[in-house]
Amino acid sequence: MTYIIILTILMYSCIIVVVVVATSNAPKFSSILVFGDSTVDTGNNNDLIFSVSKANHEPYGRDFPGQVPTGRFSNGKLIPDFIASYLNIKDTVPAYKDPNLSNDELLTGVNFASGGAGFDDFSSFFSHSIPVSHQIDQYFREYVEKIKEIAGEDKAKQILGDALVIISAGSNDVIINFYNLPTRRLAFNISGYQDFLQNNLQTYIQQLYDLGCRRIAVAGLPPIGFIPLQILLKFPHMNDENSDSKDYNQKLEKRLLEMQAMLPGSKVVYAEIYDPLFDLISQPEKYGFTETKIGCCGNGIVLGAAAITCNKATPICEDASKFVFWDCVHPTETTYHYLAKYLEMEVLPKF
């Protein structure tokens, strides 16, 4: 009996040691800062008068706390919301342009992303959104001055240095400017356009670094050929578009490593999105999904439903958790949750 008691005490001691070590090695972030497109926009387009890329109306937000359409292009939360929660920073990441932002919200991080934006400023021409270049050079610079006023120079420097920066963009550039319209095909082949986008991204990362950010995660492209809109418009080219995404991601991963080596004290990490989303779509039953080719909004009746064409009059599925996509472009909250868990396990430890 004595031996059993001693063994039990030792087992619990080992568990406690393991938990303490794991916790102490976990990355610590003071705040979360988000840049990019509609995959991460939490409402910055809401007051853009001429923008057609808005999600501040029903049925968007149907499964968000309070069933409120906040401007998120989904039925519920997005990846940055889940990540912020995992890191015990906050439950959701508010839009920077939210007029009701408190000082506490500003200090723990905000979202600068804009639906329709990209690394190519021309992508915002069609959607009247805020390009990534303006998100950083205009709004983020303004934000830095605000937190300096609130917390002082030294504390602001610490907040920026300890922040997790998430950048998610590039899909609009490729889909709108290259595949579906000939805008950039007149000047580039696909490889050249990928390089153009990543050259711009490199400039943006340098700007963020110069403004004090040190820990940056950049998402790759998804399997674009599997997005319902592209299945509808470009089905014969589905595999080619997926192959292009993989090529872009290989270049991006290499580029980010090079950038990290150039920026002393930085961590610039590639965030894999392609593989986990490809797996969800290829093996839906493994994750509890039943529909991968159409969006819940539209429900196979209205094809191409997204933003203003996904509205109260649009047919909608009963259970969005069974759908990989919410509309013809954007994933459901359930899909985002799976992707966020993947990033939590595979990307955050790299910091």
C-alpha beads as a LAMMPS data file, in Angstrom:
LAMMPS data file: protein, C-alpha beads

351 atoms
350 bonds

1 atom types
1 bond types

-500.0 500.0 xlo xhi
-500.0 500.0 ylo yhi
-500.0 500.0 zlo zhi

Masses

1 110.0

Atoms # bond

1 1 1 0.000 0.000 0.000
2 1 1 2.866 2.347 0.869
3 1 1 4.495 1.714 -2.504
4 1 1 1.235 2.561 -4.303
5 1 1 0.944 5.869 -2.435
6 1 1 4.572 6.806 -3.188
7 1 1 4.129 5.874 -6.868
8 1 1 0.953 7.956 -7.100
9 1 1 2.706 10.983 -5.567
10 1 1 5.601 10.609 -8.020
11 1 1 3.225 10.363 -10.971
12 1 1 1.406 13.557 -9.964
13 1 1 4.736 15.298 -9.382
14 1 1 5.859 14.412 -12.903
15 1 1 2.596 15.681 -14.365
16 1 1 2.953 18.985 -12.522
17 1 1 6.550 19.379 -13.712
18 1 1 5.568 18.658 -17.309
19 1 1 2.707 21.172 -17.200
20 1 1 4.896 23.888 -15.676
21 1 1 7.655 23.363 -18.246
22 1 1 5.198 23.325 -21.162
23 1 1 3.548 26.516 -19.938
24 1 1 6.832 28.323 -19.392
25 1 1 7.984 27.459 -22.924
26 1 1 4.743 28.620 -24.563
27 1 1 5.018 31.834 -26.574
28 1 1 3.815 34.927 -24.741
29 1 1 2.188 37.721 -26.699
30 1 1 1.036 41.066 -25.332
31 1 1 -1.410 41.742 -28.143
32 1 1 -2.552 40.664 -31.591
33 1 1 -2.402 42.785 -34.753
34 1 1 -4.037 41.650 -37.987
35 1 1 -3.605 42.777 -41.606
36 1 1 -5.036 41.416 -44.822
37 1 1 -8.268 40.633 -46.642
38 1 1 -11.761 39.275 -45.969
39 1 1 -10.417 36.046 -44.471
40 1 1 -9.425 38.091 -41.418
41 1 1 -11.436 41.349 -41.679
42 1 1 -13.587 41.865 -38.568
43 1 1 -15.494 44.935 -39.759
44 1 1 -13.233 47.610 -41.226
45 1 1 -15.310 47.817 -44.404
46 1 1 -18.559 48.571 -42.593
47 1 1 -18.348 52.330 -43.064
48 1 1 -16.699 52.344 -46.502
49 1 1 -19.480 54.023 -48.482
50 1 1 -18.533 52.774 -51.951
51 1 1 -17.319 49.313 -51.023
52 1 1 -19.298 46.339 -52.336
53 1 1 -17.263 44.043 -50.104
54 1 1 -19.281 44.160 -46.884
55 1 1 -20.586 41.592 -44.426
56 1 1 -22.347 43.759 -41.844
57 1 1 -25.752 42.391 -42.777
58 1 1 -27.667 39.166 -42.296
59 1 1 -27.127 36.269 -42.656
60 1 1 -23.465 36.988 -41.856
61 1 1 -22.803 36.570 -38.151
62 1 1 -25.668 34.099 -37.765
63 1 1 -23.621 31.965 -35.338
64 1 1 -21.506 34.757 -33.844
65 1 1 -22.112 35.527 -30.137
66 1 1 -25.366 37.506 -30.019
67 1 1 -26.075 36.550 -33.666
68 1 1 -24.720 39.914 -34.770
69 1 1 -23.424 40.642 -38.303
70 1 1 -20.195 42.399 -37.315
71 1 1 -18.583 42.653 -40.746
72 1 1 -16.854 39.271 -40.513
73 1 1 -17.200 37.358 -43.780
74 1 1 -18.503 34.192 -42.159
75 1 1 -21.303 32.879 -39.984
76 1 1 -19.191 33.313 -36.843
77 1 1 -15.638 33.827 -35.625
78 1 1 -12.495 34.024 -37.759
79 1 1 -9.005 32.592 -37.244
80 1 1 -7.611 35.702 -35.443
81 1 1 -10.506 35.529 -32.960
82 1 1 -9.713 31.924 -32.108
83 1 1 -5.965 32.564 -31.923
84 1 1 -6.462 35.550 -29.602
85 1 1 -8.579 33.338 -27.373
86 1 1 -6.019 30.508 -27.362
87 1 1 -3.359 33.021 -26.288
88 1 1 -5.601 34.402 -23.510
89 1 1 -5.437 37.889 -25.016
90 1 1 -9.147 38.429 -25.737
91 1 1 -12.156 36.542 -27.102
92 1 1 -12.418 38.453 -30.373
93 1 1 -10.241 40.943 -32.239
94 1 1 -12.085 44.207 -32.974
95 1 1 -11.793 46.204 -36.173
96 1 1 -9.510 49.219 -35.868
97 1 1 -12.181 51.395 -37.476
98 1 1 -14.731 50.458 -34.812
99 1 1 -15.768 53.869 -33.386
100 1 1 -16.336 52.371 -29.917
101 1 1 -12.820 51.026 -29.321
102 1 1 -11.603 51.390 -25.747
103 1 1 -7.999 52.043 -24.724
104 1 1 -7.776 48.491 -23.382
105 1 1 -8.834 47.128 -26.769
106 1 1 -6.223 49.244 -28.509
107 1 1 -3.471 48.041 -26.177
108 1 1 -4.339 44.353 -26.542
109 1 1 -4.582 44.483 -30.306
110 1 1 -6.846 45.332 -33.198
111 1 1 -7.575 44.315 -36.750
112 1 1 -6.660 46.429 -39.802
113 1 1 -7.749 43.955 -42.507
114 1 1 -10.190 44.907 -45.245
115 1 1 -12.332 42.602 -47.364
116 1 1 -11.258 42.766 -51.004
117 1 1 -7.717 43.925 -50.220
118 1 1 -4.438 42.413 -51.347
119 1 1 -0.718 42.886 -51.651
120 1 1 -1.413 44.498 -55.032
121 1 1 -3.095 47.893 -54.519
122 1 1 -5.010 47.358 -57.754
123 1 1 -7.069 44.603 -56.104
124 1 1 -8.796 47.276 -54.008
125 1 1 -9.775 49.217 -57.125
126 1 1 -12.711 46.880 -57.781
127 1 1 -13.920 46.465 -54.202
128 1 1 -13.109 49.964 -52.902
129 1 1 -11.398 48.336 -49.933
130 1 1 -8.280 49.332 -47.978
131 1 1 -5.168 47.796 -49.560
132 1 1 -2.585 46.231 -47.261
133 1 1 -0.200 49.083 -48.091
134 1 1 -2.677 51.626 -46.642
135 1 1 -3.550 49.391 -43.695
136 1 1 0.079 49.693 -42.620
137 1 1 1.237 53.067 -43.872
138 1 1 -1.884 54.961 -42.861
139 1 1 -3.866 53.170 -40.147
140 1 1 -1.121 51.246 -38.387
141 1 1 1.131 54.293 -38.179
142 1 1 -1.801 56.155 -36.661
143 1 1 -2.349 53.276 -34.229
144 1 1 1.291 53.354 -33.093
145 1 1 0.967 57.036 -32.209
146 1 1 -2.254 56.335 -30.310
147 1 1 -0.751 53.642 -28.088
148 1 1 2.256 55.876 -27.430
149 1 1 -0.136 58.537 -26.154
150 1 1 -2.021 56.000 -24.028
151 1 1 0.866 53.985 -22.586
152 1 1 4.021 56.008 -23.223
153 1 1 6.950 55.373 -25.573
154 1 1 8.574 52.539 -23.616
155 1 1 5.382 50.562 -22.993
156 1 1 4.265 51.040 -26.602
157 1 1 7.604 49.683 -27.814
158 1 1 7.169 46.645 -25.577
159 1 1 3.603 46.056 -26.779
160 1 1 4.631 46.169 -30.437
161 1 1 7.681 43.985 -29.884
162 1 1 5.643 41.363 -28.023
163 1 1 2.630 41.450 -30.352
164 1 1 1.646 38.597 -32.630
165 1 1 1.225 40.046 -36.116
166 1 1 -0.921 38.040 -38.548
167 1 1 -0.929 38.801 -42.277
168 1 1 -3.406 37.004 -44.542
169 1 1 -3.783 38.180 -48.131
170 1 1 -2.924 37.287 -51.713
171 1 1 -6.001 35.336 -52.806
172 1 1 -7.835 38.425 -54.113
173 1 1 -4.768 39.433 -56.087
174 1 1 -4.513 36.097 -57.855
175 1 1 -8.240 35.427 -58.289
176 1 1 -9.351 38.902 -59.352
177 1 1 -6.316 40.359 -61.078
178 1 1 -4.949 37.257 -62.739
179 1 1 -7.397 34.368 -63.114
180 1 1 -10.812 35.964 -63.518
181 1 1 -9.814 39.286 -65.111
182 1 1 -6.853 39.899 -67.442
183 1 1 -5.647 42.932 -65.451
184 1 1 -2.220 41.595 -64.499
185 1 1 -1.936 38.844 -67.136
186 1 1 -1.132 41.637 -69.602
187 1 1 2.095 42.376 -67.704
188 1 1 3.036 39.119 -65.939
189 1 1 2.981 35.370 -66.222
190 1 1 1.849 33.655 -63.016
191 1 1 5.370 33.211 -61.659
192 1 1 6.242 36.842 -62.303
193 1 1 3.035 38.020 -60.638
194 1 1 3.752 35.873 -57.594
195 1 1 7.166 37.523 -57.330
196 1 1 5.569 40.965 -57.678
197 1 1 3.186 40.223 -54.814
198 1 1 5.916 38.887 -52.572
199 1 1 8.170 41.846 -53.306
200 1 1 5.346 44.076 -52.076
201 1 1 4.865 41.854 -49.031
202 1 1 8.556 42.148 -48.229
203 1 1 8.206 45.934 -48.213
204 1 1 5.227 45.703 -45.838
205 1 1 7.073 43.403 -43.439
206 1 1 10.013 45.793 -43.431
207 1 1 7.652 48.660 -42.586
208 1 1 6.114 46.689 -39.717
209 1 1 9.576 45.872 -38.423
210 1 1 10.654 49.519 -38.636
211 1 1 7.559 50.457 -36.613
212 1 1 8.494 48.004 -33.864
213 1 1 6.906 44.630 -34.724
214 1 1 9.122 41.596 -34.251
215 1 1 6.901 38.497 -34.430
216 1 1 5.070 38.094 -37.694
217 1 1 3.091 35.163 -39.132
218 1 1 2.226 35.254 -42.832
219 1 1 -0.427 32.913 -44.225
220 1 1 0.115 31.178 -47.524
221 1 1 -2.509 30.783 -50.215
222 1 1 -5.313 28.213 -49.873
223 1 1 -6.079 25.650 -52.609
224 1 1 -7.714 28.332 -54.745
225 1 1 -9.085 25.841 -57.273
226 1 1 -11.297 24.368 -54.531
227 1 1 -13.008 27.660 -53.639
228 1 1 -16.670 27.394 -54.766
229 1 1 -16.418 30.570 -56.859
230 1 1 -13.505 29.125 -58.818
231 1 1 -15.239 25.769 -59.201
232 1 1 -18.130 27.715 -60.732
233 1 1 -16.046 29.950 -63.011
234 1 1 -12.853 28.018 -63.693
235 1 1 -13.595 24.330 -63.090
236 1 1 -11.347 23.021 -65.927
237 1 1 -8.422 24.943 -64.388
238 1 1 -8.986 23.792 -60.802
239 1 1 -5.819 21.686 -60.578
240 1 1 -3.721 24.365 -62.270
241 1 1 -4.855 26.969 -59.750
242 1 1 -4.077 24.638 -56.860
243 1 1 -0.646 23.966 -58.318
244 1 1 -0.033 27.716 -58.625
245 1 1 -0.963 28.146 -54.953
246 1 1 1.567 25.498 -53.948
247 1 1 4.268 27.190 -56.027
248 1 1 3.454 30.545 -54.418
249 1 1 3.637 29.024 -50.951
250 1 1 7.008 27.388 -51.587
251 1 1 8.388 30.744 -52.708
252 1 1 6.792 32.474 -49.721
253 1 1 8.246 30.103 -47.150
254 1 1 11.727 30.621 -48.600
255 1 1 11.256 34.407 -48.801
256 1 1 10.151 34.662 -45.165
257 1 1 13.221 32.765 -43.961
258 1 1 15.392 35.170 -45.914
259 1 1 13.569 38.140 -44.411
260 1 1 13.967 36.815 -40.887
261 1 1 17.727 36.539 -41.467
262 1 1 17.764 40.183 -42.611
263 1 1 15.820 41.555 -39.624
264 1 1 17.761 41.198 -36.339
265 1 1 15.661 39.962 -33.413
266 1 1 12.706 39.041 -35.600
267 1 1 10.651 35.904 -36.054
268 1 1 8.961 35.856 -39.462
269 1 1 7.009 32.621 -39.749
270 1 1 5.193 30.955 -42.615
271 1 1 1.651 29.889 -41.678
272 1 1 0.531 26.867 -43.688
273 1 1 -3.100 27.060 -44.786
274 1 1 -3.070 24.998 -47.968
275 1 1 -2.489 21.524 -46.522
276 1 1 -5.041 21.567 -43.682
277 1 1 -7.756 23.097 -45.894
278 1 1 -6.950 20.651 -48.713
279 1 1 -7.348 17.823 -46.208
280 1 1 -10.711 19.159 -44.987
281 1 1 -12.014 19.343 -48.541
282 1 1 -10.540 16.027 -49.684
283 1 1 -11.701 14.050 -46.639
284 1 1 -14.768 15.917 -45.356
285 1 1 -16.225 12.925 -43.521
286 1 1 -13.104 12.787 -41.346
287 1 1 -14.051 16.202 -39.911
288 1 1 -17.839 15.895 -39.932
289 1 1 -18.482 17.910 -43.110
290 1 1 -20.945 16.871 -45.793
291 1 1 -20.588 19.709 -48.347
292 1 1 -17.377 21.075 -49.854
293 1 1 -18.312 22.489 -53.279
294 1 1 -20.983 25.083 -52.466
295 1 1 -21.479 27.685 -49.766
296 1 1 -24.083 27.493 -47.009
297 1 1 -25.267 30.922 -48.160
298 1 1 -26.767 30.203 -51.553
299 1 1 -27.074 26.503 -50.664
300 1 1 -26.525 25.436 -54.277
301 1 1 -29.532 27.457 -55.460
302 1 1 -27.895 30.880 -55.766
303 1 1 -24.400 30.216 -57.068
304 1 1 -21.771 32.898 -56.500
305 1 1 -23.386 34.285 -53.330
306 1 1 -20.959 36.425 -51.310
307 1 1 -20.911 39.883 -49.679
308 1 1 -23.879 41.892 -51.028
309 1 1 -25.283 38.867 -52.913
310 1 1 -25.365 36.872 -49.671
311 1 1 -28.262 38.599 -47.932
312 1 1 -31.573 37.997 -46.155
313 1 1 -33.246 37.017 -49.436
314 1 1 -30.590 34.410 -50.276
315 1 1 -31.390 30.726 -49.603
316 1 1 -29.300 29.402 -46.730
317 1 1 -28.456 26.006 -45.296
318 1 1 -29.798 24.876 -41.942
319 1 1 -26.516 23.713 -40.363
320 1 1 -23.413 25.645 -41.402
321 1 1 -21.153 23.319 -39.409
322 1 1 -21.643 20.690 -42.127
323 1 1 -20.328 23.059 -44.820
324 1 1 -16.658 23.850 -45.419
325 1 1 -17.647 27.186 -46.995
326 1 1 -20.072 29.787 -45.705
327 1 1 -20.481 31.603 -49.025
328 1 1 -18.864 31.067 -52.412
329 1 1 -15.501 32.379 -51.160
330 1 1 -15.238 32.294 -47.368
331 1 1 -15.069 29.329 -44.976
332 1 1 -17.522 28.669 -42.167
333 1 1 -16.689 29.250 -38.513
334 1 1 -16.238 25.482 -38.110
335 1 1 -13.626 25.425 -40.872
336 1 1 -11.852 28.439 -39.386
337 1 1 -11.845 26.703 -36.012
338 1 1 -10.083 23.649 -37.470
339 1 1 -7.539 25.855 -39.247
340 1 1 -6.923 27.884 -36.087
341 1 1 -6.281 24.699 -34.077
342 1 1 -3.824 23.593 -36.750
343 1 1 -2.008 26.934 -36.545
344 1 1 -1.996 26.771 -32.755
345 1 1 -0.208 23.412 -32.885
346 1 1 2.020 23.886 -35.930
347 1 1 2.809 27.615 -36.180
348 1 1 2.647 29.304 -32.771
349 1 1 5.361 27.027 -31.269
350 1 1 7.797 28.406 -33.885
351 1 1 7.808 31.698 -31.986

Bonds

1 1 1 2
2 1 2 3
3 1 3 4
4 1 4 5
5 1 5 6
6 1 6 7
7 1 7 8
8 1 8 9
9 1 9 10
10 1 10 11
11 1 11 12
12 1 12 13
13 1 13 14
14 1 14 15
15 1 15 16
16 1 16 17
17 1 17 18
18 1 18 19
19 1 19 20
20 1 20 21
21 1 21 22
22 1 22 23
23 1 23 24
24 1 24 25
25 1 25 26
26 1 26 27
27 1 27 28
28 1 28 29
29 1 29 30
30 1 30 31
31 1 31 32
32 1 32 33
33 1 33 34
34 1 34 35
35 1 35 36
36 1 36 37
37 1 37 38
38 1 38 39
39 1 39 40
40 1 40 41
41 1 41 42
42 1 42 43
43 1 43 44
44 1 44 45
45 1 45 46
46 1 46 47
47 1 47 48
48 1 48 49
49 1 49 50
50 1 50 51
51 1 51 52
52 1 52 53
53 1 53 54
54 1 54 55
55 1 55 56
56 1 56 57
57 1 57 58
58 1 58 59
59 1 59 60
60 1 60 61
61 1 61 62
62 1 62 63
63 1 63 64
64 1 64 65
65 1 65 66
66 1 66 67
67 1 67 68
68 1 68 69
69 1 69 70
70 1 70 71
71 1 71 72
72 1 72 73
73 1 73 74
74 1 74 75
75 1 75 76
76 1 76 77
77 1 77 78
78 1 78 79
79 1 79 80
80 1 80 81
81 1 81 82
82 1 82 83
83 1 83 84
84 1 84 85
85 1 85 86
86 1 86 87
87 1 87 88
88 1 88 89
89 1 89 90
90 1 90 91
91 1 91 92
92 1 92 93
93 1 93 94
94 1 94 95
95 1 95 96
96 1 96 97
97 1 97 98
98 1 98 99
99 1 99 100
100 1 100 101
101 1 101 102
102 1 102 103
103 1 103 104
104 1 104 105
105 1 105 106
106 1 106 107
107 1 107 108
108 1 108 109
109 1 109 110
110 1 110 111
111 1 111 112
112 1 112 113
113 1 113 114
114 1 114 115
115 1 115 116
116 1 116 117
117 1 117 118
118 1 118 119
119 1 119 120
120 1 120 121
121 1 121 122
122 1 122 123
123 1 123 124
124 1 124 125
125 1 125 126
126 1 126 127
127 1 127 128
128 1 128 129
129 1 129 130
130 1 130 131
131 1 131 132
132 1 132 133
133 1 133 134
134 1 134 135
135 1 135 136
136 1 136 137
137 1 137 138
138 1 138 139
139 1 139 140
140 1 140 141
141 1 141 142
142 1 142 143
143 1 143 144
144 1 144 145
145 1 145 146
146 1 146 147
147 1 147 148
148 1 148 149
149 1 149 150
150 1 150 151
151 1 151 152
152 1 152 153
153 1 153 154
154 1 154 155
155 1 155 156
156 1 156 157
157 1 157 158
158 1 158 159
159 1 159 160
160 1 160 161
161 1 161 162
162 1 162 163
163 1 163 164
164 1 164 165
165 1 165 166
166 1 166 167
167 1 167 168
168 1 168 169
169 1 169 170
170 1 170 171
171 1 171 172
172 1 172 173
173 1 173 174
174 1 174 175
175 1 175 176
176 1 176 177
177 1 177 178
178 1 178 179
179 1 179 180
180 1 180 181
181 1 181 182
182 1 182 183
183 1 183 184
184 1 184 185
185 1 185 186
186 1 186 187
187 1 187 188
188 1 188 189
189 1 189 190
190 1 190 191
191 1 191 192
192 1 192 193
193 1 193 194
194 1 194 195
195 1 195 196
196 1 196 197
197 1 197 198
198 1 198 199
199 1 199 200
200 1 200 201
201 1 201 202
202 1 202 203
203 1 203 204
204 1 204 205
205 1 205 206
206 1 206 207
207 1 207 208
208 1 208 209
209 1 209 210
210 1 210 211
211 1 211 212
212 1 212 213
213 1 213 214
214 1 214 215
215 1 215 216
216 1 216 217
217 1 217 218
218 1 218 219
219 1 219 220
220 1 220 221
221 1 221 222
222 1 222 223
223 1 223 224
224 1 224 225
225 1 225 226
226 1 226 227
227 1 227 228
228 1 228 229
229 1 229 230
230 1 230 231
231 1 231 232
232 1 232 233
233 1 233 234
234 1 234 235
235 1 235 236
236 1 236 237
237 1 237 238
238 1 238 239
239 1 239 240
240 1 240 241
241 1 241 242
242 1 242 243
243 1 243 244
244 1 244 245
245 1 245 246
246 1 246 247
247 1 247 248
248 1 248 249
249 1 249 250
250 1 250 251
251 1 251 252
252 1 252 253
253 1 253 254
254 1 254 255
255 1 255 256
256 1 256 257
257 1 257 258
258 1 258 259
259 1 259 260
260 1 260 261
261 1 261 262
262 1 262 263
263 1 263 264
264 1 264 265
265 1 265 266
266 1 266 267
267 1 267 268
268 1 268 269
269 1 269 270
270 1 270 271
271 1 271 272
272 1 272 273
273 1 273 274
274 1 274 275
275 1 275 276
276 1 276 277
277 1 277 278
278 1 278 279
279 1 279 280
280 1 280 281
281 1 281 282
282 1 282 283
283 1 283 284
284 1 284 285
285 1 285 286
286 1 286 287
287 1 287 288
288 1 288 289
289 1 289 290
290 1 290 291
291 1 291 292
292 1 292 293
293 1 293 294
294 1 294 295
295 1 295 296
296 1 296 297
297 1 297 298
298 1 298 299
299 1 299 300
300 1 300 301
301 1 301 302
302 1 302 303
303 1 303 304
304 1 304 305
305 1 305 306
306 1 306 307
307 1 307 308
308 1 308 309
309 1 309 310
310 1 310 311
311 1 311 312
312 1 312 313
313 1 313 314
314 1 314 315
315 1 315 316
316 1 316 317
317 1 317 318
318 1 318 319
319 1 319 320
320 1 320 321
321 1 321 322
322 1 322 323
323 1 323 324
324 1 324 325
325 1 325 326
326 1 326 327
327 1 327 328
328 1 328 329
329 1 329 330
330 1 330 331
331 1 331 332
332 1 332 333
333 1 333 334
334 1 334 335
335 1 335 336
336 1 336 337
337 1 337 338
338 1 338 339
339 1 339 340
340 1 340 341
341 1 341 342
342 1 342 343
343 1 343 344
344 1 344 345
345 1 345 346
346 1 346 347
347 1 347 348
348 1 348 349
349 1 349 350
350 1 350 351
